[in-house]
Amino acid sequence: MAFNVYFIRHGQTILNKYNRMQGWCDSPLTAKGLADAKEVGQKLAEIKFDHAFHSDTMRAQNTCLNLLAQNKHETPTPAVMPEFREQGYGYFEGADSGNAWMMIGGPHGCRTFKELITTYSIEEARNFAKEADPFNDAENDADFQARIDLGLAKLRQQTHDGQNIVIVSHGTTIRSLVHRFAPETDITIGPRNGSITKFSISDDQVNLEFYNH
């Protein structure tokens, strides 16, 4: 069995616009974010989707609904899949992204997120965020990967051979999936709001078709 999964990064939000950390916290789509959703929906309009999912955030839900509204086929009712929500940043939620990553990466000799994942890895960046959080609420990599594994298991249980799935998810989550299953891919440039990343998933493999299109 193998099926196609189109991971979409949600449209631009208010916190994206102002370069703020946005993991489990949420903010509304901007006018550009709504346009992002419509544009990616038009790119995927010819594909008949058998299932549609979004994370448990309003930014993902609204992107998904606006995306599906552009489709030329009868579309499935989207369902919530919290396993593909964004990484949880704990204390750093809502903080200026540059300042947050300086605090997280500084003890490890890194000043930016890009430098951190280049010098170490995106997985270690999660662990460093957990270490730096004074409330200890940020997700570490083990917790993050465990819920991703639950999401992949759900997809395999609910999907049949040859089906097409669309999932509206988040930037770091998509980057992390790409790095885990296609580590040769350059993830130092994150997926754009409204971009498409496609995987082919079988019973025992996850193959990247393309990233950030």
N, C-alpha and C positions, 0 to 999 in steps of 0.2 A: 504494500500500500504506500502511495505517495500522494501528497496534496500540496497546493501552493498557498503560501501565506504572504500577503502584502501588508507589511508594517508601515503605517503612516505616522509621521510625527504630527501632533496637533498643530493647529494654526497659532500664529503669534498671539501672546497674551500681554496684558498690562505689565506683568512682572518680567516677561521676556524683553519687552520694549525698553525697560529701565535697567536691564542686566542684573536682575535680582535672582537669588537662589529660589528655585521653585521645584520642590519635590512632592511631598505629600500635601503641602499647602496648595491653594488653588487661586486663580484669578481669571476674570472674564477674557474672552477673545476680543482683540481690538478689531477695528474695521479691516485692517490688513489681515488679521487672523481669519475673519470670515471669508475674505477674498482668497486666502490660502486654501481653505477648505473647498471652496467652489472650484478653484483651479485644479486641485488634485482630483476632485470628483470628475471633472471633464476629461482629464487624462485617462481615467479608469472607466469611463462611461460605457465602453463596449464590452467590458468584462462582466459576465454573470456571476455574482457572488452567491455561494451556497450558505455561508454564515457571515455575520458581521459582529464584531466585538469592539468594545472600548474599555479603557480602564475606568476606575470608579472616581473620576474627576469630571467636573462640568466642562472643562476645556476639551477633554477627549470626547465626551458625549456630543457636544455641540459641533465639533469638527466632523464626527461620524455622521450625524444627521444631515448636515449640509453637504457632505461628500456624497452620501447615498441619494440625495435629492437630484443629483446630476446624472444618475445612472439610467441607461436606456432599457433596462430589464426590470422585471418585478424583483424588488429587493427584500431580503430577510429583515425581520425586526431585530435591531441590534440588541445584544445582551452585554451585561457588565462582566468583565473579567479582571478582577482586582489584582490578579497575579502579575499583570503587565503594567502596573502603575510605575511611576517614576521612583528612582532611588530616594529613600528618606534621608534628609539632611539634618534632622534633629534641631539642635540649637541654631544652626546656620540657616534655617528656613527663613526666607524673606530678606536675608542680608545681601549687601552688595557683593556680587560674585567675585570680583577681583580681590576685595578685602578678605572674603571668606577663604578663598583658596590660598592667599598669602598666609593666613593663620594656620591653615591645615598643612600646607606644604613647607612652611618656613623651617620647622624643626628637622625636616629631611632635606634641606638645602634647595628647595624649589619655591619659586615665587608665583607660578601660574599653574592652572589645571593642565595646560598643554605640556608644560615642563615636567609636571608630576607624572603624567601617564607615559611620557616619553622616557623619562629616567627610570621609572618603576613600572607601573602598569595601571590600568583602570581598576583592576581588582584591589591592588594595594592602596590606591587613592581612597577607595571606600573604607578600608581598614584604618587609614590615617585620619579620615573624617570622624570615625567612631572614637578614636583615641583622643582627638582634639575637642570633642563635644563635652563640655563640663557637666551636662545632664545625662550623658551616656545614651542618648536617644537615637542618634544616627544609626543607620543600618551598616553593619559590617558586610563583608563579601559573602560569608557563609549564609547569613540570613537572606541576603538578596538572591543568591543563586538557588536557595531552597525554594523560594516562592516562584522563581522562574521555572524550575523543574516541575512544580505543581501545575503551572500554566501549560507547559508543553504536554504533560500527561493528559490534561483535560482536552487539549486539541486533538490528541491522538484518539481519545475515547469517543469524541463527538463527530469526527470527520471521516468521510469515506474516500476511497481511492479516486483521484482525479479532480477533487473538488477545489474551489477557489475560496479563500478566506481573506477578509480584510480586518485588520486590527488597528485601531487608533491608539497609539502609545506615546512614548516620550523619548526625548533626545538621548539621555544617558542610558536608558534601558535598551534602546535600539543599538547604540554604540557597543554596549556590553554584550549583547547577543552576537553582534558581528565579531567582536574580538574573541569571544569564546569559541565560535564555530568556524571562523575564517581568520585566524590570528595574523595571517600575512597581509590583511587589508589595513590600510592607513586610516585610523580613526582619530587622528589628531585634529582633523576637521570634522565637526559634528554634523549630524543630519539637519538640513534646513527645515524650518517650519513648513509643513505641507509636503515634505519630500516622501519618496517611496523607497522602501528597502524590501527586497523580495527574497524569500527563502523557499526551498523545496524540502518538505519534511516527510520522512518515511518512518517505519517502525523503529529503526535503530540509528538513523542519521538525520542531521540538519545541515543542509547545504545552502550556502549563500549564492543567489543568482546575481544580484546587484545591490549596491549600497548608495543611498542618498541621491537618487535620480529625481 
